[in-house]
Amino acid sequence: MELAPLTIRGLATDEVGEFIRLVQEAFLEDPYHEEVEDFGDLIEPDRCHVLVDGDRLVGGGGVLTRDMTLPGVGPVPIAAVTAVGVAADQRRRGGLRTLMLTQLHGLHDAGAEPVAALWASEGAIYGRFGYAAAARRARLAVPRGTRYRQGLVTGRVRPLDADSALPVMQDLHGRVRPHRVGWISRTAVTWREWFRDAEHHRRGASAFRYVAVDDGYAVFRVKPDGDDRGPRFEVRMHELVAATPVAHASLWRFLLDLDLGAEVVHRNVAVDDPLPLLLVDPRAAVTTVSDCLWVRLVDVDRGLATRRYSAACSLVLEVTDALCPWNAGRWRLDATADGEARVERTDGEPDLRCDVADLAAAYLGDTRWTALAAAGRVTELRPGAVVCATRTFAGDAAPHCPEIF
């Protein structure tokens, strides 16, 4: 028997707890009572939707009101998409498509944030909705005692307890974030949730340890291990924020010199993190790269005009967008030497043809237009247009997001 389509509506305030438990179960997580209550403070009910089958909540998703640092302009409002999930027994009923369409059309109709961003649980899901991986992260694994290059200057690292560490971290994060493309703002609730230290989060490791140096801090755990030769603890980095190269080098050196340690592992650093370049043997830092931020242009014209650019260029982009018809068509992007851009509709001959997802991939400057063209995802219609776009969209550093939201 064919099932009736799922319906979608806004989330009522008294449904927040049920909504959170539903999403946690969709992610195969145990819904801990205290976390359901605390996560309720993070959710914005008026920016959430739920999928309903009769009187049962079977899916949903929301938007967090956040700022994200964009190339050349610092923090600007973006729609941080979060808590997207569908109950396991309700898949293949079009619920996710209904949810994503409702989000995108709602943002457009309200003239809200022109750019949406999320972390994708699975890489094949969100490309269907115009999202693309626009920033990457690296996992660094470095053996204890790895030698630094001679002449490296480092400072004195000091331990902190959780209470005294918080204002230090908030100050430093606030100083660094406006200059790091892809970093998002944190509310008081976000700080609490990101550094929640529940036992079931530790996976056999210690509680969080906090250390600081002038202009930097690090938060880590240690996982006991060893054999007959002695202890071999794994140092698991949760976050490292440094406003200066000296602070960055100092914190890494401190952790690499910890007694009883065997290896320091950080699962989320920028792909251009300078640590390997600080080492006598760069291969000692084993690096594995994966995606982090996925981006979607809700409104192509407003989204492209929001960021700044690295070179002057005039391009006509012919964009396809199967879900948001207001984005489809030809757009002229005129970027000036100072980085500002004007974006408007045009009847001019196109220089490049791409889908909105390809435009999103290039948006933060990580994915190059030359790579998109080589993969057959972008069509060059005027010789030199791909190189022009690559230079124009490029940034000074790799975009990155240090936290999952």
Contacts in CASP RR format, 6 or more apart in sequence:
PFRMAT RR
TARGET T0000
AUTHOR 0000-0000-0000
METHOD contacts of the structure
MODEL  1
MELAPLTIRGLATDEVGEFIRLVQEAFLEDPYHEEVEDFGDLIEPDRCHV
LVDGDRLVGGGGVLTRDMTLPGVGPVPIAAVTAVGVAADQRRRGGLRTLM
LTQLHGLHDAGAEPVAALWASEGAIYGRFGYAAAARRARLAVPRGTRYRQ
GLVTGRVRPLDADSALPVMQDLHGRVRPHRVGWISRTAVTWREWFRDAEH
HRRGASAFRYVAVDDGYAVFRVKPDGDDRGPRFEVRMHELVAATPVAHAS
LWRFLLDLDLGAEVVHRNVAVDDPLPLLLVDPRAAVTTVSDCLWVRLVDV
DRGLATRRYSAACSLVLEVTDALCPWNAGRWRLDATADGEARVERTDGEP
DLRCDVADLAAAYLGDTRWTALAAAGRVTELRPGAVVCATRTFAGDAAPH
CPEIF
3 93 0 8 1.000
5 93 0 8 1.000
5 94 0 8 1.000
5 98 0 8 1.000
6 51 0 8 1.000
6 52 0 8 1.000
6 53 0 8 1.000
6 58 0 8 1.000
6 90 0 8 1.000
6 93 0 8 1.000
6 94 0 8 1.000
6 95 0 8 1.000
6 98 0 8 1.000
7 51 0 8 1.000
7 52 0 8 1.000
7 53 0 8 1.000
7 54 0 8 1.000
8 49 0 8 1.000
8 50 0 8 1.000
8 51 0 8 1.000
8 52 0 8 1.000
8 95 0 8 1.000
8 98 0 8 1.000
8 99 0 8 1.000
8 102 0 8 1.000
9 49 0 8 1.000
9 50 0 8 1.000
9 52 0 8 1.000
10 45 0 8 1.000
10 48 0 8 1.000
10 49 0 8 1.000
10 50 0 8 1.000
11 19 0 8 1.000
11 43 0 8 1.000
11 45 0 8 1.000
11 48 0 8 1.000
11 49 0 8 1.000
11 50 0 8 1.000
11 60 0 8 1.000
11 62 0 8 1.000
12 45 0 8 1.000
13 45 0 8 1.000
15 45 0 8 1.000
15 50 0 8 1.000
15 57 0 8 1.000
16 40 0 8 1.000
16 43 0 8 1.000
16 45 0 8 1.000
17 36 0 8 1.000
17 37 0 8 1.000
17 40 0 8 1.000
18 57 0 8 1.000
19 43 0 8 1.000
19 48 0 8 1.000
19 50 0 8 1.000
19 57 0 8 1.000
19 60 0 8 1.000
19 83 0 8 1.000
20 31 0 8 1.000
20 36 0 8 1.000
20 39 0 8 1.000
20 40 0 8 1.000
20 43 0 8 1.000
20 83 0 8 1.000
21 31 0 8 1.000
21 36 0 8 1.000
22 57 0 8 1.000
22 58 0 8 1.000
22 59 0 8 1.000
22 60 0 8 1.000
22 85 0 8 1.000
22 87 0 8 1.000
23 59 0 8 1.000
23 60 0 8 1.000
23 61 0 8 1.000
23 83 0 8 1.000
23 84 0 8 1.000
23 85 0 8 1.000
24 30 0 8 1.000
24 31 0 8 1.000
24 35 0 8 1.000
24 36 0 8 1.000
25 31 0 8 1.000
25 87 0 8 1.000
25 88 0 8 1.000
26 59 0 8 1.000
26 85 0 8 1.000
26 86 0 8 1.000
26 87 0 8 1.000
26 88 0 8 1.000
27 85 0 8 1.000
27 121 0 8 1.000
30 200 0 8 1.000
32 198 0 8 1.000
32 200 0 8 1.000
34 198 0 8 1.000
35 196 0 8 1.000
35 198 0 8 1.000
38 189 0 8 1.000
38 192 0 8 1.000
38 193 0 8 1.000
38 196 0 8 1.000
39 193 0 8 1.000
41 189 0 8 1.000
42 64 0 8 1.000
42 187 0 8 1.000
42 189 0 8 1.000
42 190 0 8 1.000
42 193 0 8 1.000
43 62 0 8 1.000
43 83 0 8 1.000
44 62 0 8 1.000
44 63 0 8 1.000
44 64 0 8 1.000
44 65 0 8 1.000
47 62 0 8 1.000
47 63 0 8 1.000
47 64 0 8 1.000
47 65 0 8 1.000
48 60 0 8 1.000
48 61 0 8 1.000
48 62 0 8 1.000
48 63 0 8 1.000
48 83 0 8 1.000
49 60 0 8 1.000
49 61 0 8 1.000
49 62 0 8 1.000
49 99 0 8 1.000
49 102 0 8 1.000
49 103 0 8 1.000
50 57 0 8 1.000
50 59 0 8 1.000
50 60 0 8 1.000
50 61 0 8 1.000
51 57 0 8 1.000
51 58 0 8 1.000
51 59 0 8 1.000
51 60 0 8 1.000
51 86 0 8 1.000
51 90 0 8 1.000
51 95 0 8 1.000
51 98 0 8 1.000
51 99 0 8 1.000
52 58 0 8 1.000
53 90 0 8 1.000
58 86 0 8 1.000
58 87 0 8 1.000
58 89 0 8 1.000
58 90 0 8 1.000
59 85 0 8 1.000
59 86 0 8 1.000
59 87 0 8 1.000
59 90 0 8 1.000
59 95 0 8 1.000
59 99 0 8 1.000
60 83 0 8 1.000
60 84 0 8 1.000
60 85 0 8 1.000
60 86 0 8 1.000
60 99 0 8 1.000
61 81 0 8 1.000
61 82 0 8 1.000
61 83 0 8 1.000
61 84 0 8 1.000
61 85 0 8 1.000
61 99 0 8 1.000
61 103 0 8 1.000
62 81 0 8 1.000
62 82 0 8 1.000
62 83 0 8 1.000
62 84 0 8 1.000
62 103 0 8 1.000
63 79 0 8 1.000
63 80 0 8 1.000
63 81 0 8 1.000
63 82 0 8 1.000
63 103 0 8 1.000
63 107 0 8 1.000
63 116 0 8 1.000
64 79 0 8 1.000
64 80 0 8 1.000
64 81 0 8 1.000
64 82 0 8 1.000
64 405 0 8 1.000
65 77 0 8 1.000
65 79 0 8 1.000
65 80 0 8 1.000
66 77 0 8 1.000
66 78 0 8 1.000
66 80 0 8 1.000
66 184 0 8 1.000
66 185 0 8 1.000
66 405 0 8 1.000
67 75 0 8 1.000
67 76 0 8 1.000
67 77 0 8 1.000
67 78 0 8 1.000
67 184 0 8 1.000
67 185 0 8 1.000
68 75 0 8 1.000
68 76 0 8 1.000
68 78 0 8 1.000
68 80 0 8 1.000
68 115 0 8 1.000
68 117 0 8 1.000
68 182 0 8 1.000
68 183 0 8 1.000
68 184 0 8 1.000
68 185 0 8 1.000
69 75 0 8 1.000
69 76 0 8 1.000
69 177 0 8 1.000
69 178 0 8 1.000
69 179 0 8 1.000
69 180 0 8 1.000
69 181 0 8 1.000
69 182 0 8 1.000
69 183 0 8 1.000
69 184 0 8 1.000
70 76 0 8 1.000
70 115 0 8 1.000
70 181 0 8 1.000
70 182 0 8 1.000
70 306 0 8 1.000
70 307 0 8 1.000
70 308 0 8 1.000
70 364 0 8 1.000
71 181 0 8 1.000
71 307 0 8 1.000
71 308 0 8 1.000
71 309 0 8 1.000
71 310 0 8 1.000
71 364 0 8 1.000
71 365 0 8 1.000
71 395 0 8 1.000
71 399 0 8 1.000
72 181 0 8 1.000
72 307 0 8 1.000
72 308 0 8 1.000
72 339 0 8 1.000
73 306 0 8 1.000
73 307 0 8 1.000
73 308 0 8 1.000
74 178 0 8 1.000
74 179 0 8 1.000
75 177 0 8 1.000
75 178 0 8 1.000
75 185 0 8 1.000
76 306 0 8 1.000
77 113 0 8 1.000
78 113 0 8 1.000
78 115 0 8 1.000
78 116 0 8 1.000
78 117 0 8 1.000
78 184 0 8 1.000
79 103 0 8 1.000
79 107 0 8 1.000
79 112 0 8 1.000
79 113 0 8 1.000
79 115 0 8 1.000
79 116 0 8 1.000
79 117 0 8 1.000
79 298 0 8 1.000
80 116 0 8 1.000
80 117 0 8 1.000
80 118 0 8 1.000
80 184 0 8 1.000
80 405 0 8 1.000
81 103 0 8 1.000
81 116 0 8 1.000
81 117 0 8 1.000
81 118 0 8 1.000
82 118 0 8 1.000
82 405 0 8 1.000
84 96 0 8 1.000
84 99 0 8 1.000
84 100 0 8 1.000
84 118 0 8 1.000
85 96 0 8 1.000
86 95 0 8 1.000
86 96 0 8 1.000
86 99 0 8 1.000
96 125 0 8 1.000
97 128 0 8 1.000
97 129 0 8 1.000
100 126 0 8 1.000
100 129 0 8 1.000
100 323 0 8 1.000
101 129 0 8 1.000
101 323 0 8 1.000
103 116 0 8 1.000
104 116 0 8 1.000
104 129 0 8 1.000
104 296 0 8 1.000
104 298 0 8 1.000
104 323 0 8 1.000
104 324 0 8 1.000
105 324 0 8 1.000
106 112 0 8 1.000
107 113 0 8 1.000
107 116 0 8 1.000
107 298 0 8 1.000
108 298 0 8 1.000
108 299 0 8 1.000
108 324 0 8 1.000
108 326 0 8 1.000
111 299 0 8 1.000
112 298 0 8 1.000
113 298 0 8 1.000
114 297 0 8 1.000
114 298 0 8 1.000
114 299 0 8 1.000
114 302 0 8 1.000
114 303 0 8 1.000
114 306 0 8 1.000
115 295 0 8 1.000
115 296 0 8 1.000
115 297 0 8 1.000
115 298 0 8 1.000
115 303 0 8 1.000
115 306 0 8 1.000
115 363 0 8 1.000
116 131 0 8 1.000
116 295 0 8 1.000
116 296 0 8 1.000
116 298 0 8 1.000
117 134 0 8 1.000
117 182 0 8 1.000
117 184 0 8 1.000
117 293 0 8 1.000
117 294 0 8 1.000
117 295 0 8 1.000
117 296 0 8 1.000
117 401 0 8 1.000
118 126 0 8 1.000
118 131 0 8 1.000
118 293 0 8 1.000
118 294 0 8 1.000
118 296 0 8 1.000
118 405 0 8 1.000
119 292 0 8 1.000
119 293 0 8 1.000
119 294 0 8 1.000
119 401 0 8 1.000
119 404 0 8 1.000
119 405 0 8 1.000
120 126 0 8 1.000
120 131 0 8 1.000
120 133 0 8 1.000
120 291 0 8 1.000
120 294 0 8 1.000
123 133 0 8 1.000
123 291 0 8 1.000
126 294 0 8 1.000
126 296 0 8 1.000
127 294 0 8 1.000
127 357 0 8 1.000
129 296 0 8 1.000
129 323 0 8 1.000
130 296 0 8 1.000
130 321 0 8 1.000
130 323 0 8 1.000
130 355 0 8 1.000
130 356 0 8 1.000
130 357 0 8 1.000
130 360 0 8 1.000
131 294 0 8 1.000
131 295 0 8 1.000
131 296 0 8 1.000
131 357 0 8 1.000
131 360 0 8 1.000
132 294 0 8 1.000
132 295 0 8 1.000
132 296 0 8 1.000
132 357 0 8 1.000
132 358 0 8 1.000
132 360 0 8 1.000
132 361 0 8 1.000
132 367 0 8 1.000
133 291 0 8 1.000
133 292 0 8 1.000
133 293 0 8 1.000
133 294 0 8 1.000
133 361 0 8 1.000
133 367 0 8 1.000
134 293 0 8 1.000
134 294 0 8 1.000
134 295 0 8 1.000
134 360 0 8 1.000
134 361 0 8 1.000
134 362 0 8 1.000
134 363 0 8 1.000
134 364 0 8 1.000
134 365 0 8 1.000
134 366 0 8 1.000
134 367 0 8 1.000
134 399 0 8 1.000
135 181 0 8 1.000
135 182 0 8 1.000
135 291 0 8 1.000
135 292 0 8 1.000
135 293 0 8 1.000
135 295 0 8 1.000
135 364 0 8 1.000
135 366 0 8 1.000
135 398 0 8 1.000
135 399 0 8 1.000
135 400 0 8 1.000
135 401 0 8 1.000
136 271 0 8 1.000
136 289 0 8 1.000
136 290 0 8 1.000
136 291 0 8 1.000
136 292 0 8 1.000
136 366 0 8 1.000
136 398 0 8 1.000
136 400 0 8 1.000
137 267 0 8 1.000
137 268 0 8 1.000
137 269 0 8 1.000
137 270 0 8 1.000
137 271 0 8 1.000
137 289 0 8 1.000
137 290 0 8 1.000
137 291 0 8 1.000
137 292 0 8 1.000
137 400 0 8 1.000
137 401 0 8 1.000
138 268 0 8 1.000
138 269 0 8 1.000
138 270 0 8 1.000
138 271 0 8 1.000
138 273 0 8 1.000
138 287 0 8 1.000
138 288 0 8 1.000
138 289 0 8 1.000
139 265 0 8 1.000
139 266 0 8 1.000
139 267 0 8 1.000
139 268 0 8 1.000
139 269 0 8 1.000
139 287 0 8 1.000
139 288 0 8 1.000
139 289 0 8 1.000
139 290 0 8 1.000
140 264 0 8 1.000
140 265 0 8 1.000
140 266 0 8 1.000
140 269 0 8 1.000
140 273 0 8 1.000
140 275 0 8 1.000
140 276 0 8 1.000
140 285 0 8 1.000
140 286 0 8 1.000
140 287 0 8 1.000
141 263 0 8 1.000
141 264 0 8 1.000
141 265 0 8 1.000
141 285 0 8 1.000
141 286 0 8 1.000
141 288 0 8 1.000
142 252 0 8 1.000
142 256 0 8 1.000
142 263 0 8 1.000
142 264 0 8 1.000
142 265 0 8 1.000
142 275 0 8 1.000
142 279 0 8 1.000
142 284 0 8 1.000
142 285 0 8 1.000
142 286 0 8 1.000
143 262 0 8 1.000
143 263 0 8 1.000
143 284 0 8 1.000
144 235 0 8 1.000
144 256 0 8 1.000
144 257 0 8 1.000
144 258 0 8 1.000
144 261 0 8 1.000
144 262 0 8 1.000
144 263 0 8 1.000
144 264 0 8 1.000
145 256 0 8 1.000
145 257 0 8 1.000
146 256 0 8 1.000
146 279 0 8 1.000
146 280 0 8 1.000
146 281 0 8 1.000
146 284 0 8 1.000
146 285 0 8 1.000
147 279 0 8 1.000
147 280 0 8 1.000
147 281 0 8 1.000
148 249 0 8 1.000
148 253 0 8 1.000
148 278 0 8 1.000
148 279 0 8 1.000
148 280 0 8 1.000
149 278 0 8 1.000
149 279 0 8 1.000
149 280 0 8 1.000
152 249 0 8 1.000
152 253 0 8 1.000
152 278 0 8 1.000
153 246 0 8 1.000
153 249 0 8 1.000
154 246 0 8 1.000
154 249 0 8 1.000
154 250 0 8 1.000
154 253 0 8 1.000
155 213 0 8 1.000
155 214 0 8 1.000
155 246 0 8 1.000
155 247 0 8 1.000
155 250 0 8 1.000
156 213 0 8 1.000
156 250 0 8 1.000
157 211 0 8 1.000
157 212 0 8 1.000
157 213 0 8 1.000
157 250 0 8 1.000
157 251 0 8 1.000
157 254 0 8 1.000
158 211 0 8 1.000
158 212 0 8 1.000
158 213 0 8 1.000
159 209 0 8 1.000
159 210 0 8 1.000
159 211 0 8 1.000
160 168 0 8 1.000
160 210 0 8 1.000
160 211 0 8 1.000
160 212 0 8 1.000
160 217 0 8 1.000
161 210 0 8 1.000
162 195 0 8 1.000
162 197 0 8 1.000
162 208 0 8 1.000
162 210 0 8 1.000
165 210 0 8 1.000
165 212 0 8 1.000
165 217 0 8 1.000
165 219 0 8 1.000
166 191 0 8 1.000
166 195 0 8 1.000
168 212 0 8 1.000
168 217 0 8 1.000
169 191 0 8 1.000
169 210 0 8 1.000
169 217 0 8 1.000
169 219 0 8 1.000
169 241 0 8 1.000
170 186 0 8 1.000
170 191 0 8 1.000
172 215 0 8 1.000
172 216 0 8 1.000
172 217 0 8 1.000
172 241 0 8 1.000
172 243 0 8 1.000
173 186 0 8 1.000
173 241 0 8 1.000
175 243 0 8 1.000
176 183 0 8 1.000
176 241 0 8 1.000
176 242 0 8 1.000
176 243 0 8 1.000
177 183 0 8 1.000
177 184 0 8 1.000
177 185 0 8 1.000
180 270 0 8 1.000
180 397 0 8 1.000
180 400 0 8 1.000
181 364 0 8 1.000
181 365 0 8 1.000
181 395 0 8 1.000
181 397 0 8 1.000
181 399 0 8 1.000
181 400 0 8 1.000
182 293 0 8 1.000
182 364 0 8 1.000
182 399 0 8 1.000
182 400 0 8 1.000
182 401 0 8 1.000
183 400 0 8 1.000
183 401 0 8 1.000
183 402 0 8 1.000
184 401 0 8 1.000
184 403 0 8 1.000
184 405 0 8 1.000
186 194 0 8 1.000
186 403 0 8 1.000
190 405 0 8 1.000
194 239 0 8 1.000
194 403 0 8 1.000
195 208 0 8 1.000
195 219 0 8 1.000
195 238 0 8 1.000
197 207 0 8 1.000
197 208 0 8 1.000
202 221 0 8 1.000
203 223 0 8 1.000
204 223 0 8 1.000
204 224 0 8 1.000
205 221 0 8 1.000
205 222 0 8 1.000
205 223 0 8 1.000
205 234 0 8 1.000
205 236 0 8 1.000
206 221 0 8 1.000
206 222 0 8 1.000
206 223 0 8 1.000
207 221 0 8 1.000
208 219 0 8 1.000
208 220 0 8 1.000
208 221 0 8 1.000
208 238 0 8 1.000
209 219 0 8 1.000
209 220 0 8 1.000
209 221 0 8 1.000
209 222 0 8 1.000
210 217 0 8 1.000
210 218 0 8 1.000
210 219 0 8 1.000
211 217 0 8 1.000
211 218 0 8 1.000
211 220 0 8 1.000
211 251 0 8 1.000
211 254 0 8 1.000
212 218 0 8 1.000
213 246 0 8 1.000
213 247 0 8 1.000
213 250 0 8 1.000
213 251 0 8 1.000
213 254 0 8 1.000
214 244 0 8 1.000
214 246 0 8 1.000
214 247 0 8 1.000
215 242 0 8 1.000
215 243 0 8 1.000
215 244 0 8 1.000
215 246 0 8 1.000
215 247 0 8 1.000
216 240 0 8 1.000
216 241 0 8 1.000
216 242 0 8 1.000
216 243 0 8 1.000
216 244 0 8 1.000
216 247 0 8 1.000
216 248 0 8 1.000
216 250 0 8 1.000
216 251 0 8 1.000
217 239 0 8 1.000
217 240 0 8 1.000
217 241 0 8 1.000
217 251 0 8 1.000
218 237 0 8 1.000
218 239 0 8 1.000
218 240 0 8 1.000
218 241 0 8 1.000
218 251 0 8 1.000
218 254 0 8 1.000
218 255 0 8 1.000
219 237 0 8 1.000
219 238 0 8 1.000
219 239 0 8 1.000
219 240 0 8 1.000
220 235 0 8 1.000
220 236 0 8 1.000
220 237 0 8 1.000
220 238 0 8 1.000
220 255 0 8 1.000
221 235 0 8 1.000
221 236 0 8 1.000
221 238 0 8 1.000
222 233 0 8 1.000
222 234 0 8 1.000
222 235 0 8 1.000
222 236 0 8 1.000
222 258 0 8 1.000
222 261 0 8 1.000
223 233 0 8 1.000
223 234 0 8 1.000
223 235 0 8 1.000
223 236 0 8 1.000
224 231 0 8 1.000
224 233 0 8 1.000
225 231 0 8 1.000
225 232 0 8 1.000
225 233 0 8 1.000
225 234 0 8 1.000
225 262 0 8 1.000
226 232 0 8 1.000
226 233 0 8 1.000
226 262 0 8 1.000
231 260 0 8 1.000
231 261 0 8 1.000
231 262 0 8 1.000
232 260 0 8 1.000
232 261 0 8 1.000
232 262 0 8 1.000
232 263 0 8 1.000
233 258 0 8 1.000
233 260 0 8 1.000
233 261 0 8 1.000
233 262 0 8 1.000
234 261 0 8 1.000
234 262 0 8 1.000
234 263 0 8 1.000
234 265 0 8 1.000
235 255 0 8 1.000
235 258 0 8 1.000
235 261 0 8 1.000
235 263 0 8 1.000
235 264 0 8 1.000
235 265 0 8 1.000
236 265 0 8 1.000
236 267 0 8 1.000
237 255 0 8 1.000
237 264 0 8 1.000
237 265 0 8 1.000
237 266 0 8 1.000
237 267 0 8 1.000
239 402 0 8 1.000
239 403 0 8 1.000
240 248 0 8 1.000
240 251 0 8 1.000
240 252 0 8 1.000
240 266 0 8 1.000
240 269 0 8 1.000
241 402 0 8 1.000
242 248 0 8 1.000
242 251 0 8 1.000
245 274 0 8 1.000
248 274 0 8 1.000
248 275 0 8 1.000
249 278 0 8 1.000
252 264 0 8 1.000
252 275 0 8 1.000
252 278 0 8 1.000
255 264 0 8 1.000
256 264 0 8 1.000
258 264 0 8 1.000
268 292 0 8 1.000
268 402 0 8 1.000
268 403 0 8 1.000
269 275 0 8 1.000
269 400 0 8 1.000
270 397 0 8 1.000
270 398 0 8 1.000
270 399 0 8 1.000
270 400 0 8 1.000
271 289 0 8 1.000
271 398 0 8 1.000
271 400 0 8 1.000
272 397 0 8 1.000
272 398 0 8 1.000
275 285 0 8 1.000
276 282 0 8 1.000
276 284 0 8 1.000
276 285 0 8 1.000
276 287 0 8 1.000
279 285 0 8 1.000
292 400 0 8 1.000
292 401 0 8 1.000
293 364 0 8 1.000
293 399 0 8 1.000
293 400 0 8 1.000
293 401 0 8 1.000
294 360 0 8 1.000
295 360 0 8 1.000
295 361 0 8 1.000
295 363 0 8 1.000
295 364 0 8 1.000
296 356 0 8 1.000
296 357 0 8 1.000
296 360 0 8 1.000
297 303 0 8 1.000
297 304 0 8 1.000
297 327 0 8 1.000
297 356 0 8 1.000
297 359 0 8 1.000
297 360 0 8 1.000
297 363 0 8 1.000
298 324 0 8 1.000
299 326 0 8 1.000
299 327 0 8 1.000
300 319 0 8 1.000
300 321 0 8 1.000
300 327 0 8 1.000
300 331 0 8 1.000
300 343 0 8 1.000
300 356 0 8 1.000
300 359 0 8 1.000
301 331 0 8 1.000
301 343 0 8 1.000
301 344 0 8 1.000
301 345 0 8 1.000
302 343 0 8 1.000
303 343 0 8 1.000
303 363 0 8 1.000
304 331 0 8 1.000
304 333 0 8 1.000
304 341 0 8 1.000
304 343 0 8 1.000
304 359 0 8 1.000
305 341 0 8 1.000
305 342 0 8 1.000
305 343 0 8 1.000
307 341 0 8 1.000
307 363 0 8 1.000
308 339 0 8 1.000
308 340 0 8 1.000
308 341 0 8 1.000
309 335 0 8 1.000
309 339 0 8 1.000
309 340 0 8 1.000
309 341 0 8 1.000
309 392 0 8 1.000
309 393 0 8 1.000
310 339 0 8 1.000
310 391 0 8 1.000
310 392 0 8 1.000
310 393 0 8 1.000
310 394 0 8 1.000
310 395 0 8 1.000
310 396 0 8 1.000
311 335 0 8 1.000
311 337 0 8 1.000
311 388 0 8 1.000
311 391 0 8 1.000
311 392 0 8 1.000
311 394 0 8 1.000
312 335 0 8 1.000
312 336 0 8 1.000
312 337 0 8 1.000
312 339 0 8 1.000
312 392 0 8 1.000
313 333 0 8 1.000
313 334 0 8 1.000
313 335 0 8 1.000
313 388 0 8 1.000
313 389 0 8 1.000
313 391 0 8 1.000
313 392 0 8 1.000
314 332 0 8 1.000
314 333 0 8 1.000
314 334 0 8 1.000
314 335 0 8 1.000
315 332 0 8 1.000
315 333 0 8 1.000
315 351 0 8 1.000
315 352 0 8 1.000
315 385 0 8 1.000
315 388 0 8 1.000
315 389 0 8 1.000
315 392 0 8 1.000
316 330 0 8 1.000
316 331 0 8 1.000
316 332 0 8 1.000
316 333 0 8 1.000
316 346 0 8 1.000
316 348 0 8 1.000
316 349 0 8 1.000
316 350 0 8 1.000
316 351 0 8 1.000
316 352 0 8 1.000
317 330 0 8 1.000
317 331 0 8 1.000
317 332 0 8 1.000
317 333 0 8 1.000
317 350 0 8 1.000
317 351 0 8 1.000
317 352 0 8 1.000
317 353 0 8 1.000
317 354 0 8 1.000
317 359 0 8 1.000
318 329 0 8 1.000
318 330 0 8 1.000
318 350 0 8 1.000
318 352 0 8 1.000
318 353 0 8 1.000
318 354 0 8 1.000
318 381 0 8 1.000
319 327 0 8 1.000
319 328 0 8 1.000
319 329 0 8 1.000
319 330 0 8 1.000
319 331 0 8 1.000
319 354 0 8 1.000
319 355 0 8 1.000
319 356 0 8 1.000
319 359 0 8 1.000
320 328 0 8 1.000
320 329 0 8 1.000
320 353 0 8 1.000
320 354 0 8 1.000
320 355 0 8 1.000
320 356 0 8 1.000
321 327 0 8 1.000
321 328 0 8 1.000
321 355 0 8 1.000
321 356 0 8 1.000
324 356 0 8 1.000
327 356 0 8 1.000
329 345 0 8 1.000
330 345 0 8 1.000
330 346 0 8 1.000
330 347 0 8 1.000
330 348 0 8 1.000
330 350 0 8 1.000
331 343 0 8 1.000
331 344 0 8 1.000
331 345 0 8 1.000
331 346 0 8 1.000
332 342 0 8 1.000
332 343 0 8 1.000
332 344 0 8 1.000
332 345 0 8 1.000
332 346 0 8 1.000
332 348 0 8 1.000
333 341 0 8 1.000
333 342 0 8 1.000
333 343 0 8 1.000
333 392 0 8 1.000
334 341 0 8 1.000
334 342 0 8 1.000
334 343 0 8 1.000
335 341 0 8 1.000
335 392 0 8 1.000
349 381 0 8 1.000
349 382 0 8 1.000
350 381 0 8 1.000
350 382 0 8 1.000
351 380 0 8 1.000
351 381 0 8 1.000
351 382 0 8 1.000
351 385 0 8 1.000
351 388 0 8 1.000
352 369 0 8 1.000
352 378 0 8 1.000
352 379 0 8 1.000
352 380 0 8 1.000
352 381 0 8 1.000
352 382 0 8 1.000
352 385 0 8 1.000
352 386 0 8 1.000
352 389 0 8 1.000
353 378 0 8 1.000
353 379 0 8 1.000
353 381 0 8 1.000
354 372 0 8 1.000
354 377 0 8 1.000
354 378 0 8 1.000
354 379 0 8 1.000
355 377 0 8 1.000
358 372 0 8 1.000
358 377 0 8 1.000
358 378 0 8 1.000
361 367 0 8 1.000
361 372 0 8 1.000
361 377 0 8 1.000
362 368 0 8 1.000
362 369 0 8 1.000
362 372 0 8 1.000
362 389 0 8 1.000
362 393 0 8 1.000
363 393 0 8 1.000
364 399 0 8 1.000
365 393 0 8 1.000
365 394 0 8 1.000
365 395 0 8 1.000
365 399 0 8 1.000
366 398 0 8 1.000
366 399 0 8 1.000
368 390 0 8 1.000
368 393 0 8 1.000
368 394 0 8 1.000
369 378 0 8 1.000
369 386 0 8 1.000
369 387 0 8 1.000
369 389 0 8 1.000
369 390 0 8 1.000
369 393 0 8 1.000
370 386 0 8 1.000
370 387 0 8 1.000
370 390 0 8 1.000
372 378 0 8 1.000
373 379 0 8 1.000
373 380 0 8 1.000
373 386 0 8 1.000
378 386 0 8 1.000
380 386 0 8 1.000
END
